[in-house]
Amino acid sequence: MTERPGPAAIKSAERSIDRPGALARRYGNQAGSGAYDLFVPSGSGHGPRPLVVMLHGCSQTARDFAIGTRMDRLAEEQGVIVAYPDQPRSANMIKSWNWFRDSDQHRGRGEPSILAGLTQRIMEDFDVDPARVYVAGLSSGGAAAAVMAKAYPDIYAAVSIHSGLASGAAGSMAAALSTMRRGAVRQPLRTAHPVPTIVFHGDRDTTVAPRQSSPWSKSLRLFELNYRTIRLTSGPSGEKQPQSRPPGCG
């Protein structure tokens, strides 16, 4: 059952910012509060719109992520509402989502509670299709997106993780650094309702070890879900060519 923000939720503050179609908003509840940018495509559209929650990486801002991904432009073309939560330095000095802390890995607690609450607030304030609400993230944002998909499968229909880590891969800052370099030791956290997941990870990543992809394969096998690995290799003219490979192949 979907949780509502509750009586402690802080009403969103809203103002226009210097990106066409974008608003600066804020959401808070008993776990804390957070600012986020919200892109709303122009036009009335045709019925309820999809919503994508985009979680930035370390040292980035919501604005950096929006500009770097060009997501606003794609969202305008496709009629998608996009939320860009911003992690303040007061929560983490390098603006990383705290995916590695036990208090920020579970439903109804910490950062997951705030991110889920702002998602629900957007769904209340705008014409959003509840069957097409998604979460995506890069690096620490990818790890946080994995946490959100596990904690709130009733809200998010699918998750996209770029250079991230599996939910529950670490339980402390020290464990997080080791996991990023050497791979996860802990088993991925189980969920009764896994959501469709797409994972992107470069095999030359020097920040988050590419072997982080193996916990995803293990997790998918654990739930007996169908999956495949797509590897990109350089073609004759230098362009990237997709190749399907069985999981575990080099």
Residue, then its C-alpha position, 0 to 999 in steps of 0.5 A: m500500500t502506498e504511504r502518504p507523506g503524512p501530517a508532518a509533510i511540509k508544503s512545497a515552496e515553488r518558484s520559477i528558475d532560469r530553465p524554460g519549464a522548470l520550477a524550484r520546489r521543496y518537500g519535507n517530512q519528519a525525516g528532513s527536507g530537500a530541494y528539487d527542480l521540476f521540469v513540466p513540459s509545455g502544452s496540455g498533453h494527452g492524458p496523465r503524463p509519465l514522471v521520472v525522478m533523476l538522482h545526480g552523482c557526487s559533487q553534482t547539483a540538480r541543475d548540473f544533472a539536468i544540463g549534462t543529461r539534456m533530459d529537459r529537452l527529451a522530456e519536452e519532446q516526449g511529454v514527461i515530467v522530470a524531478y531533479p532532487d538536490q543533495p545539499r552539502s549539509a547532508n553529505m560534504i561531497k553531495s553524495w546520496n547516503w546510499f551506504r547508511d543503514s538509516d538511508q536504505h529503508r522504506g519510511r526512513g531517512e532519504p528514501s522517505i523524503l524522495a518518496g514523499l516528494t514523488q507523491r507530492i508531484m503526483e498529487d499536484f500534477d496530472v501524473d500517470p501512477a503506472r508510469v513513475y520511474v527513478a533513475g540515477l548516476s553513481s551515488g544517485g544510481a545506488a540511491a535509485a536502487v534503494m528507492a526501487k527496493a523500498y518503494p516498488d509500489i511507487y516506481a514502475a522501473v529503475s535505471i542505474h548508471s555506474g551505481l551499486a546494488s541496494g544494501a551493498a554497503g552499510s557504512m562509509a568505510a564499507a562503501l569505499s571498499t565496495m566501490r573499489r573491490g566489489a560487494v561482499r554483502q548479498p543484495l537486499r531481497t525484495a518481495h516485489p522487484v521492479p524492471t531494472i536497466v543497468f549501465h556500467g563502463d568497463r573502464d570505470t575507475t571510481v565504481a568497479p565494473r564488477q559491481s554489475s555482478p551483484w545485479s546478475k546475482s540478484l536477478r537470478l535470485f528472483e528467477l527473472n529474465y535478463r541479458t547483458i549488452r556489451l558495446t564494442s567499437g565497430p570498423s568505423g569506430e562507432k559503438q556496436p551493441q553485442s549480446r553476451p551471456p552474463g559473466c562473459g568477458 
